[in-house]
């Protein structure tokens, strides 16, 4: 099976890139063992990192883009997930969610991912377009890792599409290790995964 998967992946690489993963989608699962290292990344734009949960969501609701507030509220209120956000003046320009649920539905690969008991899962990281490439996401990891530790988890896990090279490069800066690959073929409704370590 592994040989077949590698063959399909190799043959579809160009098509996968051109179609942004519509023919065959490869998602990589990474893990990191968070510690209290004070990473030296600072955004090039002044702002403040905030932790948002169900207790203080009301204070920050109006700072999110209006089109995003419904799904952000759902994650925080319905699923009790934590949001690490970057506030610039009166606007939230970056957010990432941390969940301790036992499973998470990953729409990119159309599957329920089982989250390990000792892990927190980081998902839906997003930076508004005008604020990209300003070091916000790299700076956020220190705050994300602090929250993972605060939640009593030993590992942080994150899934990234294989074609998202900037995100993968960013994860490697923080010593994230590739532990599993998922492959999804939408036309066939076929999903499989395999460990890389």
Secondary structure, DSSP 4 states (H G I P E B T S, - for coil): -HHHHHHHHHHHHHHHHHTTTSSSEEEEEEEE-----------SS--EEEEE-TTTHHHHGGGS-GGGHHHHHIIIIIS--EEEEEEETTEEEEEEEEE--SEEEEGGGTEEEEPPTTEEEEEEEEE-GGGTTSSHHHHHHHHHHHHHHHTT-SEEEEEEETT-HHHHHHHHHTT-EEEEEEEEETTTTEEEEEE--
